[in-house]
Amino acid sequence: MSMIDYAAPAGPASGYLSVPEGDGPWPGVVVVQDIMGMTTDIRRISDRFAANGYLALTPALYGRGPKVGCVVTTMRSLMTGKGTAVDDIIAARDHLVADPRCTGKVGIVGFCMGGGFTLLLAPRGIFDAAAPNYGVLPRNASQHLSALRSSCPMVASLGAKDHLLPGAAEKVEAALAEGDVPRDVKEYPEVGHSFMNDWGFPRPVPTLERVVGYNYSEPEAEDAWRRIFAFFDEHLGPK
């Protein structure tokens, strides 16, 4: 497990590559970070995919300059559906496809902001499966959701107490159903935003938890992981 550089339209991009044990080939997964960046948690998530037989690459979306500026340009890329962050994510997919250790099938998984990028890119015909977790929707949410009718197969996990995304599970399910997209959409009733992200500080920021509905919860997180691996095994296999 190590940081690598890979080719991208704006010049070399950096990312964290997690490689399974053995010889492969394996399906690929692009892991898209949350707003916090290249944290220990997101690297642990990448490593978890490798431990389950996936060649995983996590683009460092804040790796092209000062962090504040990178956050702004990354969020702008999410809102507009284009720009360096989108290009770097797609280039990560292309890097995996070109790797002889990859089967050529690649999924995408994201959390919070990364879940938004996952929803954005799932209908573009470049990924074989998608797993947006409490994915933040852009300003043109209706247009964004409408595009999901042509999405790749999707397993989505959301929390009913997520005040950032009221009713999102129902909206995502309806859009996917309209396109008859293979799907597994689940809303967990007792959790809020970021319930799968374990940043290592217990019930960290009371104001954030109260306003956003943040809380890491292992039972729901582990159930979501079970569903993701079952879904990816079905749509990205064999490993």
N, C-alpha and C positions, 0 to 999 in steps of 0.2 A: 504494500500500500504506500503510494508515494505521490508527490506533486509532479506533474508533467506539463510540457508545453505542447499545444496542438495548433494546427493551421486554422485560421479564421479570417474573414474578409478584412477586419481592421488590423490584421497582423497577429502574430502568435498570441494565443490565449493560454492561460494556465488553468489547470484543473487537478482534482484529486482522483487518482485512478486506483480502484480496488479490484484485485485479481483473485479469482477463486483458486483453491488448491487443485492440482492435477494438470492435465494437458489440454482440456477443452476439445472442441470449441464450445462456447457458451453463448446464450442470448445476451444482448447488451441492455443496459439501463442507463439513461441520463437522469441523474438526480439533481433537482433544481432547488437551491437553497431558499430558506425563508429570509425575512428582512434582516435577521441578525448577521448573515454572511457565512463565511467559511468557519463555522464553529466546531468544537469538539463533537457536538451532537450531530451535525450534518455529516461529518466524517464517519462517525459511528454508524449512521444510517447507510452510507455507502458501503462500509465494511460488512454490514448485515446482509446486503444484497449479495456481496461476494461469497459470504459464508453459505448462502443458499443457492449458489451456482450461477450467478449473474456477473458478467463483466461490467462494472459500474464506473461511470465517469461523472464527477461533479464539477461543473464549470465554476471558477472563482469569479463571480460576476462583479466583484468589487476590486478586481486586480489590475485595473488600467489607470490608476492614479489615486489621488487622495480619496479617502472613503466617502466623505460627505458628497463630493461631486459624483462619485460612482453611484451612490444611493439615488441621487436625483435623476441621473441619466438612465439608470436601470428602471426606476419607477415610470419614467416617461416612456421607455420602451414597452413596458407592460400596458400602459394606457393607450398607446398608438398602434401597438402590434408590429412595430418595426424598430430598427435601430441596433446598436451594438450588442445589447444583451440577447435579443432574439437571434441575431446572427451567431453569437458565441454558443448558444444552446443548440442550434441546428448544426453548427460545425462540430460540436461534441458528438452528436449523433453520427455525422459523416465519418468522424475519426474512428468510432467504434465499428461501423460497417466495414471500413477498410482494414481493420485489424484482423489478421488471419485467425486469431483466437476467438473471434465472434462468429456466430452462425449466420449473421446478416439480419436477424430480427432484433429490433430495438424498441424498448418501451421507454416511457417518460414518467417520472414521479416527482411531485413537488409539494411543498408545505407552505401555507399562507401565501406570500408573494409568489413563491415557486409553484404553488397550486394554481395561481392565476395564470402563470406562463403555461402550465400544463393544459389548462382549459383552452387557452389561446391557440396552442399548437396542435392539439389533438385532432382538429378537423382538417389539417393541411395535407394529409396523405403521406406523411413522412415517418410517422411512428406506427408501430403495430399494436400497441396497447398503452393506456394512460391511467395514472392513478393520482388525481388531484385530491389533496387533503386540505379541507377548509380553504379552498382556493379563492382568493380575493378577485372579485369581478371588476373590470374596468368601468369607466363612466358610461360607455355605450353598452350597458349590460344586456339589453334586449337583443341587440344585433349579435353580441357575443354568444348569447344563449341560443339564438336561432341557428348559428353556425354549427352547433353541436349535433344537429340532425345528420351531419355527414362525418361525425367523429369516428375515430378508431374505437375498438372496444374499450370500455371504461369502467373502472372500479373507483368509486368516490366515497369519501368518509367525511362526515360533518357532525358538528355538535349542535343540539337544539338550543343550548344556552349561549351560543355564539352571537353576540349582539352586533357584530360586524356584518353578519350574513343571514339576516332573518329570512326564513322561507327558502333558502338557497337549495336545500336538498330536493324539495318539491319541484322547483324550477328546473334544476338539472335533470331530474328524472323525467319530467314532462318533455323536455327538448330531446333527450336521447330516445324516449319512447316514440316520439313523432317520426324519427328516422329509423326506427326499429334497430337501434344500435345495441349489440350485446353489452350488457351492463350489470353492475351490482352497486347500487346507490344505497347507502345506509346513513341514517341520522341517529346519533346516540343521544338519548333524552337527558342524561345527567351531566353532560360535559359541554364546555364552550370551546373557544378558539385555542389552537395549538395544543390540543390534548395529547398529541403524539410526540411533541418535542420536549425532551428532558434536558433542559439547559443546566441542570445541576444545582439549582438553588431552590429550596423548598418553599412552595407557595410564595413566589418571589416579590412581586410588587402589588401590594393590596389595591392601589388605585387602578392599575392595569387589569387586575383580575375582576374588579367591580365593574369597570366600564366596558371592557372587551369580552369578559366572560372567560378569561384565560384560566386554565388549570390542567397540568399534566395529570393523566389518570391511567395507570398501568393496565387495569382490566380492559378498558375500551381500546387503548392503544394496541394491546396484544391481539385483541379480536380483529382490529383493522389490519394488522400485519398478517394474520392468518388469511384473511380474505384477499389481500393484495397478492400474496405468494400463490394462493390457489388459482387466482384469476390470471396472473402472469404465467404460471406454469401451463395453463390451458392455452393461452393465446400467443405465447412466445416460445414454448417448447418445440422440440425436445432439447434437454440439456445434456 
